[in-house]
Amino acid sequence: MINKFSSLSSLLIALVLSACSGTTGSLPQSSPGANAITYTLPALPYSHAALEPVIDEKTMFIHHTKHHQAYIDNLNKALKDTPQAALPLNTILASVSSFPPAVRNNGGGHWNHSFFWKIMTPPQRATAPSPKLLEAINASFGSLDAFKEKFNAAATGRFGSGWAWLINTPTGLEISSTPNQDNPLMDVAEVKGTPILAVDVWEHAYYLKYQNKRADYLKEWWKVVNWDEVSKLYEGA
């Protein structure tokens, strides 16, 4: 009886082990890179020449196809074969302090440029802030002209390379600037909020036409701001 019981126990154990090692009975295994997101260069909503004469065609072509593409390539490389490659970019940015510098720099570069292209439009399209956005701008800054002056000051005052932002916060609209490719969505940002407007003040954004005259670039840049898109972003924030 004892021998039969031992034999039966051994058989049951063998069956269990066999089932666990089989394909249908095995536990699901996660692997680095599973469901990974591969970032690609977004198409512009206009041609490279469409922002002339404010931003020249050559600058737009290089900025979009070379600089932005490089951020995307380096971001994909930095996330390759990691579990974090499956995370949406906004999720990564929200905790970017826990990622390597390559993810912070290139993830920010990809997000910032994708945003930047969308909030510009050919200068022939005359757009203006929606009544709701204009009311918020007036409440926060006094007037649209006063807002532009303060925004340009933030952009001009950003030492080296970076960005200036108009962001929506729980207490209203605020102007901020960030170094390099940081943005207000990142947990490392000094001022956090939802971006609705941004300007790139890296020299590659304007140097071919304006050389080192950042203030001249900023003065002209308002002619290509897509206020329709900015208003949608504000009202949807």
C-alpha positions, 0 to 999 in steps of 0.5 A: 500500500505504501509503495502504491501511494508513493508511486501515485504521489510521484506520478502526480508530481510529474504531471504537475511539473510537466504541465507547468513546463509546457507552453499552454500551462506556463505563466506569462513572461514579460520581456524587455521591449515587449509592446515597445513604442517606436517613435517616428518623425511627425509630418509638418502641417505645412511645407518647409517653406510655408513659414517664409519670410519669418522662418526660412525654408532651409532652417525649417528643413534642417530643424525638422528633418535633421534636429528633430529626427536626431532626437527621435533616433536617440530616444528610440536607442535609449529606450531599446530593450527596456520595459519603459519602452512601452510607456507613453511619452507623457508618462515618461516625462512625468517621472523623467528624473528617474530616467537616464539623461539621454531619455530626458534630453531626447524625450523632451526634444521629441515632445517639444518639437512635435508641439512646436510645429503644431502651434505655428501656421503660415503668416498669411493666415491671420489668427487671433486668440479666442475670446475665452483665451484672450480673457484669460491672458488679460486677467493674468497679464493685463493685455495681449501686448503686455503678455507678448512683452513678458513672454519675449523677456522670458525667451530672451532671458533664457541663457544658452539653449532652451524654450519659453512657455505659456502654461495653464496651471490651477491658478491661471496662465503663467509664463516660464522658461526651461533649459535645453529640452526640458518642459513644464510636463517634467517632474524636474521643471521649476514651474509645472503646468500644461503647455499651450504655447512655446517658442524654441530659442535654440540657435538652430531654430533661427540662426541662418536668418537672424544669426545671434539676434534672438530678439529679432527672431522673437519679434517676427515669430508672433506672425506665425503663431497659430492662435486657433490651435493655442486657443483649442489647447487652452480650452481643452486643458 
